[in-house]
Amino acid sequence: MGEHRGSPIERMLHRIEEHLEEWRQRDATLQAEADASRSRLWAEAAERERLLAEAVGAEESRRDSIEELTKQHRVVFVLHRTEVAETLEDFVREGDRLVSVVPRRGGESISEGLDGSWLVFESSD
């Protein structure tokens, strides 16, 4: 008698066991693939976090260097409309001096890291 001979119940149980073994092998393969993917994703996330920290550090040091440069050279870059440049040039020509910087009403940023202020000048007259 061969091993697949026997009662119909024994043959059915044998087929179920074969299917279970195939399923276990597929499950083990999928689990190994999932573990490898998880490890890869964690490594990618760690690299993104490192790059983000590096970018934030570079941005902060750039901001610090801008602050140092403006203090050292006594100059500030101000965003303004085209016609304001002419007014500022008139103030300089007339010898007016900057006496105050007043933050824009509301105090909220125009965009990330960008604020607006009123420059108050005093006439030299």
Summary of the structure (lengths in Angstrom):
residues: 125
radius of gyration: 36.3
end to end distance: 121.5
largest distance: 121.5
contacts: 219
relative contact order: 0.06
helix: 62%
strand: 12%
